[in-house]
Amino acid sequence: MVESKLRSNIRKQVFQAIQVAKKQEKPPIKDVYTDVYDVFLANLQEQDLSISETILRHPHDYPTHACLVENLNYLSMI
């Protein structure tokens, strides 16, 4: 009985946290690389290009944010 109440309470808390997180502005995708790597190596550039192309092909599946404009400009130069 106590365990089921605890489980229910935790589920509610997790659901509420997810709802709050969904409303927050997402960081630019480039942060995936810059948060981890000091140097933007060629293999990372390829991955970034691949992600950008995927987002451009399937925009309805991804949230829009500032980095998409940045990636559109980058892709138009290729």
Secondary structure, DSSP 8 states (H G I E B T S, - for coil): -HHHHHHHHHHHHHHHHHHHHHHS----TTHHHHTT-SS--HHHHHHHHHHHHHHHH-GGGS---HHHHHHHHHHHT-
